[in-house]
Protein backbone atom coordinates (compact mmCIF):
# COMPACT_ATOMS: atom_id res chain seq x y z
CA UNK A 1 0.00 0.00 0.00
CA UNK A 2 1.21 3.50 -0.83
CA UNK A 3 0.30 6.82 0.75
CA UNK A 4 0.15 10.07 -1.22
CA UNK A 5 1.18 13.43 0.31
CA UNK A 6 -2.55 14.34 0.38
CA UNK A 7 -3.41 11.36 2.59
CA UNK A 8 -4.90 9.11 -0.10
CA UNK A 9 -3.98 5.42 0.21
CA UNK A 10 -3.74 3.31 -2.92
CA UNK A 11 -2.55 -0.06 -4.13
CA UNK A 12 -2.65 -2.38 -7.14
CA UNK A 13 -3.55 -5.99 -7.65
CA UNK A 14 -3.09 -7.79 -10.95
CA UNK A 15 -3.07 -11.17 -12.62
CA UNK A 16 -1.78 -12.32 -16.00
CA UNK A 17 -3.26 -15.02 -18.26
CA UNK A 18 -6.75 -15.06 -16.78
CA UNK A 19 -9.44 -16.82 -18.83
CA UNK A 20 -11.98 -14.30 -20.08
CA UNK A 21 -14.88 -16.74 -19.56
CA UNK A 22 -15.65 -20.42 -18.95
CA UNK A 23 -15.51 -21.40 -22.63
CA UNK A 24 -13.15 -24.25 -23.47
CA UNK A 25 -10.95 -22.06 -25.66
CA UNK A 26 -11.44 -18.75 -23.85
CA UNK A 27 -9.19 -15.82 -24.58
CA UNK A 28 -6.44 -15.22 -22.02
CA UNK A 29 -6.26 -11.63 -20.68
CA UNK A 30 -4.42 -9.67 -18.03
CA UNK A 31 -6.43 -7.95 -15.28
CA UNK A 32 -5.42 -4.90 -13.27
CA UNK A 33 -7.27 -3.45 -10.28
CA UNK A 34 -6.41 -0.06 -8.81
CA UNK A 35 -7.81 0.53 -5.33
CA UNK A 36 -7.84 3.98 -3.76
CA UNK A 37 -9.03 4.96 -0.28
CA UNK A 38 -9.71 8.67 0.23
CA UNK A 39 -9.18 10.63 3.46
CA UNK A 40 -12.75 9.86 4.58
CA UNK A 41 -12.18 6.11 4.21
CA UNK A 42 -14.28 5.68 1.05
CA UNK A 43 -12.82 3.09 -1.28
CA UNK A 44 -12.83 3.43 -5.09
CA UNK A 45 -11.89 0.52 -7.36
CA UNK A 46 -11.02 0.68 -11.05
CA UNK A 47 -10.46 -2.45 -13.13
CA UNK A 48 -8.94 -2.88 -16.58
CA UNK A 49 -8.52 -5.86 -18.88
CA UNK A 50 -5.53 -5.68 -21.21
CA UNK A 51 -3.23 -7.71 -23.42
CA UNK A 52 -0.21 -5.86 -22.00
CA UNK A 53 1.82 -8.13 -19.68
CA UNK A 54 1.49 -6.78 -16.15
CA UNK A 55 4.38 -6.52 -13.71
CA UNK A 56 5.68 -4.00 -11.18
CA UNK A 57 7.05 -1.77 -13.98
CA UNK A 58 3.95 -1.77 -16.19
CA UNK A 59 1.05 -1.56 -13.75
CA UNK A 60 1.31 2.18 -13.05
CA UNK A 61 1.55 3.26 -16.74
CA UNK A 62 -1.36 0.94 -17.62
CA UNK A 63 -3.41 2.39 -14.75
CA UNK A 64 -2.65 6.00 -15.79
CA UNK A 65 -3.56 5.21 -19.42
CA UNK A 66 -6.80 3.55 -18.31
CA UNK A 67 -7.76 6.46 -16.04
CA UNK A 68 -6.99 8.95 -18.84
CA UNK A 69 -9.13 7.01 -21.33
CA UNK A 70 -11.96 6.79 -18.79
CA UNK A 71 -11.73 10.57 -18.25
CA UNK A 72 -11.97 11.24 -22.01
CA UNK A 73 -14.98 8.89 -22.37
CA UNK A 74 -16.67 10.47 -19.35
CA UNK A 75 -16.18 13.98 -20.77
CA UNK A 76 -17.66 12.84 -24.10
CA UNK A 77 -20.75 11.37 -22.43
CA UNK A 78 -21.07 14.50 -20.30
CA UNK A 79 -21.03 16.64 -23.47
CA UNK A 80 -23.56 14.38 -25.21
CA UNK A 81 -25.84 14.46 -22.17
CA UNK A 82 -25.58 18.09 -21.01
CA UNK A 83 -24.47 20.25 -23.94
CA UNK A 84 -27.59 20.12 -26.10
CA UNK A 85 -27.37 16.63 -27.63
CA UNK A 86 -29.73 15.15 -24.99
CA UNK A 87 -28.21 11.67 -25.16
CA UNK A 88 -28.65 9.53 -22.06
CA UNK A 89 -26.53 6.55 -21.01
CA UNK A 90 -29.72 4.45 -21.01
CA UNK A 91 -31.01 5.62 -24.41
CA UNK A 92 -32.51 2.14 -24.91
CA UNK A 93 -33.36 0.39 -28.14
CA UNK A 94 -37.08 1.03 -28.39
CA UNK A 95 -39.28 -0.68 -30.92
CA UNK A 96 -37.82 -1.47 -34.33
CA UNK A 97 -34.53 0.14 -33.30
CA UNK A 98 -35.81 3.74 -33.44
CA UNK A 99 -33.90 4.83 -30.34
CA UNK A 100 -30.73 3.14 -31.65
CA UNK A 101 -31.04 5.05 -34.90
CA UNK A 102 -31.63 8.30 -33.00
CA UNK A 103 -28.51 7.59 -30.93
CA UNK A 104 -26.53 6.98 -34.15
CA UNK A 105 -27.78 10.28 -35.59
CA UNK A 106 -26.82 12.06 -32.37
CA UNK A 107 -23.32 10.57 -32.55
CA UNK A 108 -23.09 11.60 -36.21
CA UNK A 109 -24.09 15.19 -35.30
CA UNK A 110 -21.46 15.17 -32.54
CA UNK A 111 -18.84 13.95 -35.04
CA UNK A 112 -19.73 16.74 -37.49
CA UNK A 113 -19.49 19.28 -34.67
CA UNK A 114 -16.10 17.92 -33.64
CA UNK A 115 -14.84 18.20 -37.24
CA UNK A 116 -16.19 21.75 -37.48
CA UNK A 117 -14.55 22.68 -34.21
CA UNK A 118 -11.20 21.41 -35.48
CA UNK A 119 -11.39 22.64 -39.09
CA UNK A 120 -13.89 25.50 -39.51
CA UNK A 121 -12.65 28.96 -38.47
CA UNK A 122 -16.20 30.39 -38.62
CA UNK A 123 -17.52 27.72 -36.25
CA UNK A 124 -14.55 28.28 -33.91
CA UNK A 125 -15.19 32.03 -33.87
CA UNK A 126 -18.93 31.60 -33.29
CA UNK A 127 -18.30 29.14 -30.43
CA UNK A 128 -15.67 31.41 -28.87
CA UNK A 129 -17.29 34.84 -29.24
CA UNK A 130 -21.03 34.34 -29.06
CA UNK A 131 -21.34 31.42 -26.66
CA UNK A 132 -18.10 31.75 -24.64
CA UNK A 133 -17.23 28.12 -25.47
CA UNK A 134 -20.51 26.63 -24.23
CA UNK A 135 -22.02 24.49 -26.97
CA UNK A 136 -25.61 24.59 -25.71
CA UNK A 137 -25.55 28.40 -25.94
CA UNK A 138 -24.29 28.18 -29.54
CA UNK A 139 -27.06 25.68 -30.40
CA UNK A 140 -29.66 28.13 -29.04
CA UNK A 141 -28.28 30.95 -31.23
CA UNK A 142 -28.25 28.69 -34.30
CA UNK A 143 -31.75 27.39 -33.58
CA UNK A 144 -33.05 30.94 -33.29
CA UNK A 145 -31.65 31.88 -36.69
CA UNK A 146 -32.96 28.68 -38.27
CA UNK A 147 -36.45 29.33 -36.93
CA UNK A 148 -36.64 32.89 -38.25
CA UNK A 149 -34.35 33.22 -41.25
CA UNK A 150 -33.69 31.32 -44.48
CA UNK A 151 -30.13 30.09 -44.08
CA UNK A 152 -28.39 29.38 -47.39
CA UNK A 153 -24.78 28.73 -46.29
CA UNK A 154 -22.92 27.65 -43.16
CA UNK A 155 -20.59 30.63 -43.59
CA UNK A 156 -23.58 32.98 -43.55
CA UNK A 157 -25.00 31.27 -40.48
CA UNK A 158 -21.76 31.43 -38.49
CA UNK A 159 -21.10 35.02 -39.59
CA UNK A 160 -24.59 35.99 -38.42
CA UNK A 161 -24.19 34.13 -35.12
CA UNK A 162 -20.86 35.87 -34.52
CA UNK A 163 -21.70 39.38 -35.74
CA UNK A 164 -25.51 39.56 -35.62
CA UNK A 165 -27.85 40.55 -38.45
CA UNK A 166 -26.44 43.38 -40.55
CA UNK A 167 -28.33 45.18 -43.29
CA UNK A 168 -25.32 44.90 -45.62
CA UNK A 169 -25.28 41.13 -45.29
CA UNK A 170 -28.90 40.15 -45.88
CA UNK A 171 -30.22 36.79 -44.77
CA UNK A 172 -33.74 36.57 -46.21
CA UNK A 173 -36.58 36.15 -43.74
CA UNK A 174 -38.06 32.63 -43.92
CA UNK A 175 -41.58 33.01 -45.32
CA UNK A 176 -42.36 29.29 -45.57
Rosetta constraint file for C-alpha pairs under 8 A:
AtomPair CA 1 CA 9 HARMONIC 6.73 0.50
AtomPair CA 1 CA 10 HARMONIC 5.78 0.50
AtomPair CA 1 CA 11 HARMONIC 4.86 0.50
AtomPair CA 1 CA 12 HARMONIC 7.98 0.50
AtomPair CA 2 CA 9 HARMONIC 5.64 0.50
AtomPair CA 2 CA 10 HARMONIC 5.38 0.50
AtomPair CA 2 CA 11 HARMONIC 6.15 0.50
AtomPair CA 3 CA 7 HARMONIC 6.15 0.50
AtomPair CA 3 CA 8 HARMONIC 5.74 0.50
AtomPair CA 3 CA 9 HARMONIC 4.54 0.50
AtomPair CA 3 CA 10 HARMONIC 6.49 0.50
AtomPair CA 4 CA 8 HARMONIC 5.26 0.50
AtomPair CA 4 CA 9 HARMONIC 6.38 0.50
AtomPair CA 4 CA 10 HARMONIC 7.99 0.50
AtomPair CA 7 CA 38 HARMONIC 7.25 0.50
AtomPair CA 7 CA 39 HARMONIC 5.88 0.50
AtomPair CA 8 CA 36 HARMONIC 6.95 0.50
AtomPair CA 8 CA 37 HARMONIC 5.85 0.50
AtomPair CA 8 CA 38 HARMONIC 4.85 0.50
AtomPair CA 8 CA 39 HARMONIC 5.78 0.50
AtomPair CA 9 CA 36 HARMONIC 5.73 0.50
AtomPair CA 9 CA 37 HARMONIC 5.09 0.50
AtomPair CA 9 CA 38 HARMONIC 6.59 0.50
AtomPair CA 10 CA 34 HARMONIC 7.29 0.50
AtomPair CA 10 CA 35 HARMONIC 5.49 0.50
AtomPair CA 10 CA 36 HARMONIC 4.25 0.50
AtomPair CA 10 CA 37 HARMONIC 6.14 0.50
AtomPair CA 11 CA 34 HARMONIC 6.07 0.50
AtomPair CA 11 CA 35 HARMONIC 5.42 0.50
AtomPair CA 11 CA 36 HARMONIC 6.67 0.50
AtomPair CA 12 CA 32 HARMONIC 7.18 0.50
AtomPair CA 12 CA 33 HARMONIC 5.68 0.50
AtomPair CA 12 CA 34 HARMONIC 4.73 0.50
AtomPair CA 12 CA 35 HARMONIC 6.19 0.50
AtomPair CA 12 CA 59 HARMONIC 7.62 0.50
AtomPair CA 13 CA 32 HARMONIC 6.03 0.50
AtomPair CA 13 CA 33 HARMONIC 5.22 0.50
AtomPair CA 13 CA 34 HARMONIC 6.69 0.50
AtomPair CA 14 CA 30 HARMONIC 7.44 0.50
AtomPair CA 14 CA 31 HARMONIC 5.47 0.50
AtomPair CA 14 CA 32 HARMONIC 4.38 0.50
AtomPair CA 14 CA 33 HARMONIC 6.06 0.50
AtomPair CA 14 CA 54 HARMONIC 7.00 0.50
AtomPair CA 14 CA 59 HARMONIC 7.98 0.50
AtomPair CA 15 CA 30 HARMONIC 5.77 0.50
AtomPair CA 15 CA 31 HARMONIC 5.36 0.50
AtomPair CA 15 CA 32 HARMONIC 6.73 0.50
AtomPair CA 15 CA 54 HARMONIC 7.25 0.50
AtomPair CA 16 CA 29 HARMONIC 6.51 0.50
AtomPair CA 16 CA 30 HARMONIC 4.26 0.50
AtomPair CA 16 CA 31 HARMONIC 6.42 0.50
AtomPair CA 16 CA 53 HARMONIC 6.64 0.50
AtomPair CA 16 CA 54 HARMONIC 6.43 0.50
AtomPair CA 17 CA 28 HARMONIC 4.92 0.50
AtomPair CA 17 CA 29 HARMONIC 5.13 0.50
AtomPair CA 17 CA 30 HARMONIC 5.48 0.50
AtomPair CA 18 CA 28 HARMONIC 5.25 0.50
AtomPair CA 18 CA 29 HARMONIC 5.21 0.50
AtomPair CA 18 CA 30 HARMONIC 6.00 0.50
AtomPair CA 18 CA 31 HARMONIC 7.27 0.50
AtomPair CA 19 CA 26 HARMONIC 5.74 0.50
AtomPair CA 19 CA 27 HARMONIC 5.84 0.50
AtomPair CA 19 CA 28 HARMONIC 4.66 0.50
AtomPair CA 19 CA 29 HARMONIC 6.36 0.50
AtomPair CA 20 CA 26 HARMONIC 5.86 0.50
AtomPair CA 20 CA 27 HARMONIC 5.51 0.50
AtomPair CA 20 CA 28 HARMONIC 5.95 0.50
AtomPair CA 20 CA 29 HARMONIC 6.34 0.50
AtomPair CA 21 CA 26 HARMONIC 5.86 0.50
AtomPair CA 21 CA 27 HARMONIC 7.65 0.50
AtomPair CA 22 CA 26 HARMONIC 6.67 0.50
AtomPair CA 29 CA 49 HARMONIC 6.45 0.50
AtomPair CA 29 CA 50 HARMONIC 6.02 0.50
AtomPair CA 29 CA 51 HARMONIC 5.67 0.50
AtomPair CA 30 CA 49 HARMONIC 5.66 0.50
AtomPair CA 30 CA 50 HARMONIC 5.22 0.50
AtomPair CA 30 CA 51 HARMONIC 5.86 0.50
AtomPair CA 30 CA 52 HARMONIC 6.93 0.50
AtomPair CA 30 CA 53 HARMONIC 6.63 0.50
AtomPair CA 30 CA 54 HARMONIC 6.83 0.50
AtomPair CA 31 CA 47 HARMONIC 7.15 0.50
AtomPair CA 31 CA 48 HARMONIC 5.81 0.50
AtomPair CA 31 CA 49 HARMONIC 4.66 0.50
AtomPair CA 31 CA 50 HARMONIC 6.41 0.50
AtomPair CA 32 CA 47 HARMONIC 5.60 0.50
AtomPair CA 32 CA 48 HARMONIC 5.23 0.50
AtomPair CA 32 CA 49 HARMONIC 6.48 0.50
AtomPair CA 32 CA 50 HARMONIC 7.98 0.50
AtomPair CA 32 CA 54 HARMONIC 7.72 0.50
AtomPair CA 32 CA 59 HARMONIC 7.30 0.50
AtomPair CA 32 CA 63 HARMONIC 7.70 0.50
AtomPair CA 33 CA 45 HARMONIC 6.76 0.50
AtomPair CA 33 CA 46 HARMONIC 5.63 0.50
AtomPair CA 33 CA 47 HARMONIC 4.39 0.50
AtomPair CA 33 CA 48 HARMONIC 6.54 0.50
AtomPair CA 34 CA 45 HARMONIC 5.70 0.50
AtomPair CA 34 CA 46 HARMONIC 5.18 0.50
AtomPair CA 34 CA 47 HARMONIC 6.38 0.50
AtomPair CA 34 CA 63 HARMONIC 7.09 0.50
AtomPair CA 35 CA 43 HARMONIC 6.93 0.50
AtomPair CA 35 CA 44 HARMONIC 5.80 0.50
AtomPair CA 35 CA 45 HARMONIC 4.56 0.50
AtomPair CA 35 CA 46 HARMONIC 6.57 0.50
AtomPair CA 36 CA 43 HARMONIC 5.63 0.50
AtomPair CA 36 CA 44 HARMONIC 5.18 0.50
AtomPair CA 36 CA 45 HARMONIC 6.43 0.50
AtomPair CA 37 CA 41 HARMONIC 5.61 0.50
AtomPair CA 37 CA 42 HARMONIC 5.47 0.50
AtomPair CA 37 CA 43 HARMONIC 4.35 0.50
AtomPair CA 37 CA 44 HARMONIC 6.32 0.50
AtomPair CA 38 CA 42 HARMONIC 5.52 0.50
AtomPair CA 38 CA 43 HARMONIC 6.56 0.50
AtomPair CA 48 CA 63 HARMONIC 7.86 0.50
AtomPair CA 48 CA 66 HARMONIC 6.99 0.50
AtomPair CA 53 CA 58 HARMONIC 7.56 0.50
AtomPair CA 54 CA 58 HARMONIC 5.59 0.50
AtomPair CA 54 CA 59 HARMONIC 5.77 0.50
AtomPair CA 55 CA 59 HARMONIC 5.97 0.50
AtomPair CA 56 CA 60 HARMONIC 7.80 0.50
AtomPair CA 57 CA 61 HARMONIC 7.95 0.50
AtomPair CA 58 CA 62 HARMONIC 6.14 0.50
AtomPair CA 59 CA 63 HARMONIC 6.05 0.50
AtomPair CA 60 CA 64 HARMONIC 6.14 0.50
AtomPair CA 61 CA 65 HARMONIC 6.09 0.50
AtomPair CA 62 CA 66 HARMONIC 6.07 0.50
AtomPair CA 63 CA 67 HARMONIC 6.10 0.50
AtomPair CA 64 CA 68 HARMONIC 6.07 0.50
AtomPair CA 65 CA 69 HARMONIC 6.16 0.50
AtomPair CA 66 CA 70 HARMONIC 6.11 0.50
AtomPair CA 67 CA 71 HARMONIC 6.12 0.50
AtomPair CA 68 CA 72 HARMONIC 6.34 0.50
AtomPair CA 69 CA 73 HARMONIC 6.23 0.50
AtomPair CA 70 CA 74 HARMONIC 6.00 0.50
AtomPair CA 71 CA 75 HARMONIC 6.14 0.50
AtomPair CA 72 CA 76 HARMONIC 6.27 0.50
AtomPair CA 73 CA 77 HARMONIC 6.28 0.50
AtomPair CA 74 CA 78 HARMONIC 6.05 0.50
AtomPair CA 75 CA 79 HARMONIC 6.16 0.50
AtomPair CA 76 CA 80 HARMONIC 6.20 0.50
AtomPair CA 77 CA 81 HARMONIC 5.96 0.50
AtomPair CA 77 CA 87 HARMONIC 7.95 0.50
AtomPair CA 77 CA 89 HARMONIC 7.66 0.50
AtomPair CA 78 CA 82 HARMONIC 5.80 0.50
AtomPair CA 78 CA 83 HARMONIC 7.60 0.50
AtomPair CA 79 CA 83 HARMONIC 5.01 0.50
AtomPair CA 79 CA 84 HARMONIC 7.88 0.50
AtomPair CA 79 CA 85 HARMONIC 7.58 0.50
AtomPair CA 80 CA 84 HARMONIC 7.07 0.50
AtomPair CA 80 CA 85 HARMONIC 5.05 0.50
AtomPair CA 80 CA 86 HARMONIC 6.23 0.50
AtomPair CA 80 CA 87 HARMONIC 5.38 0.50
AtomPair CA 80 CA 88 HARMONIC 7.71 0.50
AtomPair CA 80 CA 110 HARMONIC 7.66 0.50
AtomPair CA 81 CA 85 HARMONIC 6.08 0.50
AtomPair CA 81 CA 86 HARMONIC 4.86 0.50
AtomPair CA 81 CA 87 HARMONIC 4.73 0.50
AtomPair CA 81 CA 88 HARMONIC 5.68 0.50
AtomPair CA 82 CA 86 HARMONIC 6.46 0.50
AtomPair CA 83 CA 134 HARMONIC 7.52 0.50
AtomPair CA 83 CA 135 HARMONIC 5.76 0.50
AtomPair CA 83 CA 136 HARMONIC 4.82 0.50
AtomPair CA 84 CA 135 HARMONIC 7.13 0.50
AtomPair CA 84 CA 136 HARMONIC 4.90 0.50
AtomPair CA 84 CA 139 HARMONIC 7.05 0.50
AtomPair CA 85 CA 106 HARMONIC 6.61 0.50
AtomPair CA 85 CA 110 HARMONIC 7.82 0.50
AtomPair CA 87 CA 91 HARMONIC 6.71 0.50
AtomPair CA 87 CA 103 HARMONIC 7.07 0.50
AtomPair CA 87 CA 106 HARMONIC 7.35 0.50
AtomPair CA 91 CA 99 HARMONIC 6.65 0.50
AtomPair CA 91 CA 100 HARMONIC 7.66 0.50
AtomPair CA 91 CA 103 HARMONIC 7.25 0.50
AtomPair CA 92 CA 99 HARMONIC 6.21 0.50
AtomPair CA 92 CA 100 HARMONIC 7.04 0.50
AtomPair CA 93 CA 97 HARMONIC 5.30 0.50
AtomPair CA 93 CA 98 HARMONIC 6.74 0.50
AtomPair CA 93 CA 99 HARMONIC 4.98 0.50
AtomPair CA 93 CA 100 HARMONIC 5.17 0.50
AtomPair CA 94 CA 98 HARMONIC 5.87 0.50
AtomPair CA 94 CA 99 HARMONIC 5.32 0.50
AtomPair CA 94 CA 100 HARMONIC 7.44 0.50
AtomPair CA 95 CA 99 HARMONIC 7.72 0.50
AtomPair CA 97 CA 101 HARMONIC 6.23 0.50
AtomPair CA 98 CA 102 HARMONIC 6.20 0.50
AtomPair CA 99 CA 103 HARMONIC 6.09 0.50
AtomPair CA 100 CA 104 HARMONIC 6.22 0.50
AtomPair CA 101 CA 105 HARMONIC 6.20 0.50
AtomPair CA 102 CA 106 HARMONIC 6.13 0.50
AtomPair CA 103 CA 107 HARMONIC 6.20 0.50
AtomPair CA 104 CA 108 HARMONIC 6.12 0.50
AtomPair CA 105 CA 109 HARMONIC 6.14 0.50
AtomPair CA 106 CA 110 HARMONIC 6.20 0.50
AtomPair CA 107 CA 111 HARMONIC 6.14 0.50
AtomPair CA 108 CA 112 HARMONIC 6.27 0.50
AtomPair CA 109 CA 113 HARMONIC 6.19 0.50
AtomPair CA 110 CA 114 HARMONIC 6.13 0.50
AtomPair CA 111 CA 115 HARMONIC 6.24 0.50
AtomPair CA 112 CA 116 HARMONIC 6.14 0.50
AtomPair CA 113 CA 117 HARMONIC 6.02 0.50
AtomPair CA 114 CA 118 HARMONIC 6.29 0.50
AtomPair CA 115 CA 119 HARMONIC 5.92 0.50
AtomPair CA 115 CA 120 HARMONIC 7.71 0.50
AtomPair CA 116 CA 120 HARMONIC 4.84 0.50
AtomPair CA 116 CA 123 HARMONIC 6.24 0.50
AtomPair CA 116 CA 124 HARMONIC 7.62 0.50
AtomPair CA 117 CA 121 HARMONIC 7.83 0.50
AtomPair CA 117 CA 123 HARMONIC 6.19 0.50
AtomPair CA 117 CA 124 HARMONIC 5.60 0.50
AtomPair CA 118 CA 124 HARMONIC 7.81 0.50
AtomPair CA 120 CA 124 HARMONIC 6.28 0.50
AtomPair CA 121 CA 125 HARMONIC 6.08 0.50
AtomPair CA 122 CA 126 HARMONIC 6.11 0.50
AtomPair CA 122 CA 155 HARMONIC 6.64 0.50
AtomPair CA 122 CA 158 HARMONIC 5.66 0.50
AtomPair CA 122 CA 159 HARMONIC 6.81 0.50
AtomPair CA 123 CA 127 HARMONIC 6.04 0.50
AtomPair CA 123 CA 158 HARMONIC 6.06 0.50
AtomPair CA 124 CA 128 HARMONIC 6.05 0.50
AtomPair CA 125 CA 129 HARMONIC 5.82 0.50
AtomPair CA 125 CA 130 HARMONIC 7.92 0.50
AtomPair CA 125 CA 162 HARMONIC 6.89 0.50
AtomPair CA 126 CA 130 HARMONIC 5.46 0.50
AtomPair CA 126 CA 131 HARMONIC 7.06 0.50
AtomPair CA 126 CA 138 HARMONIC 7.39 0.50
AtomPair CA 126 CA 158 HARMONIC 5.92 0.50
AtomPair CA 126 CA 159 HARMONIC 7.49 0.50
AtomPair CA 126 CA 161 HARMONIC 6.12 0.50
AtomPair CA 126 CA 162 HARMONIC 4.86 0.50
AtomPair CA 127 CA 131 HARMONIC 5.35 0.50
AtomPair CA 127 CA 132 HARMONIC 6.35 0.50
AtomPair CA 127 CA 133 HARMONIC 5.18 0.50
AtomPair CA 127 CA 134 HARMONIC 7.05 0.50
AtomPair CA 127 CA 135 HARMONIC 6.89 0.50
AtomPair CA 127 CA 138 HARMONIC 6.14 0.50
AtomPair CA 128 CA 132 HARMONIC 4.89 0.50
AtomPair CA 128 CA 133 HARMONIC 4.99 0.50
AtomPair CA 129 CA 133 HARMONIC 7.71 0.50
AtomPair CA 129 CA 162 HARMONIC 6.46 0.50
AtomPair CA 130 CA 138 HARMONIC 6.98 0.50
AtomPair CA 130 CA 161 HARMONIC 6.83 0.50
AtomPair CA 130 CA 162 HARMONIC 5.68 0.50
AtomPair CA 131 CA 135 HARMONIC 6.96 0.50
AtomPair CA 131 CA 137 HARMONIC 5.23 0.50
AtomPair CA 131 CA 138 HARMONIC 5.24 0.50
AtomPair CA 134 CA 138 HARMONIC 6.70 0.50
AtomPair CA 135 CA 139 HARMONIC 6.21 0.50
AtomPair CA 136 CA 140 HARMONIC 6.33 0.50
AtomPair CA 137 CA 141 HARMONIC 6.48 0.50
AtomPair CA 138 CA 142 HARMONIC 6.22 0.50
AtomPair CA 139 CA 143 HARMONIC 5.92 0.50
AtomPair CA 140 CA 144 HARMONIC 6.12 0.50
AtomPair CA 141 CA 145 HARMONIC 6.48 0.50
AtomPair CA 141 CA 161 HARMONIC 6.48 0.50
AtomPair CA 142 CA 146 HARMONIC 6.15 0.50
AtomPair CA 142 CA 157 HARMONIC 7.44 0.50
AtomPair CA 142 CA 161 HARMONIC 6.83 0.50
AtomPair CA 143 CA 147 HARMONIC 6.09 0.50
AtomPair CA 144 CA 148 HARMONIC 6.43 0.50
AtomPair CA 145 CA 149 HARMONIC 5.46 0.50
AtomPair CA 145 CA 151 HARMONIC 7.75 0.50
AtomPair CA 145 CA 157 HARMONIC 7.68 0.50
AtomPair CA 145 CA 161 HARMONIC 7.95 0.50
AtomPair CA 146 CA 150 HARMONIC 6.79 0.50
AtomPair CA 146 CA 151 HARMONIC 6.61 0.50
AtomPair CA 147 CA 174 HARMONIC 7.89 0.50
AtomPair CA 148 CA 173 HARMONIC 6.38 0.50
AtomPair CA 148 CA 174 HARMONIC 5.84 0.50
AtomPair CA 149 CA 171 HARMONIC 6.50 0.50
AtomPair CA 149 CA 172 HARMONIC 6.02 0.50
AtomPair CA 149 CA 173 HARMONIC 4.45 0.50
AtomPair CA 149 CA 174 HARMONIC 4.61 0.50
AtomPair CA 150 CA 171 HARMONIC 6.49 0.50
AtomPair CA 150 CA 172 HARMONIC 5.53 0.50
AtomPair CA 150 CA 173 HARMONIC 5.68 0.50
AtomPair CA 150 CA 174 HARMONIC 4.60 0.50
AtomPair CA 151 CA 156 HARMONIC 7.18 0.50
AtomPair CA 151 CA 157 HARMONIC 6.37 0.50
AtomPair CA 151 CA 171 HARMONIC 6.74 0.50
AtomPair CA 151 CA 172 HARMONIC 7.72 0.50
AtomPair CA 152 CA 156 HARMONIC 7.14 0.50
AtomPair CA 152 CA 157 HARMONIC 7.93 0.50
AtomPair CA 153 CA 157 HARMONIC 6.35 0.50
AtomPair CA 154 CA 158 HARMONIC 6.12 0.50
AtomPair CA 155 CA 159 HARMONIC 5.96 0.50
AtomPair CA 156 CA 160 HARMONIC 6.03 0.50
AtomPair CA 156 CA 171 HARMONIC 7.75 0.50
AtomPair CA 157 CA 161 HARMONIC 6.14 0.50
AtomPair CA 158 CA 162 HARMONIC 6.03 0.50
AtomPair CA 159 CA 163 HARMONIC 5.85 0.50
AtomPair CA 159 CA 164 HARMONIC 7.47 0.50
AtomPair CA 160 CA 164 HARMONIC 4.63 0.50
AtomPair CA 160 CA 165 HARMONIC 5.61 0.50
AtomPair CA 160 CA 166 HARMONIC 7.91 0.50
AtomPair CA 165 CA 169 HARMONIC 7.33 0.50
AtomPair CA 165 CA 170 HARMONIC 7.52 0.50
AtomPair CA 165 CA 171 HARMONIC 7.73 0.50
AtomPair CA 166 CA 170 HARMONIC 6.70 0.50
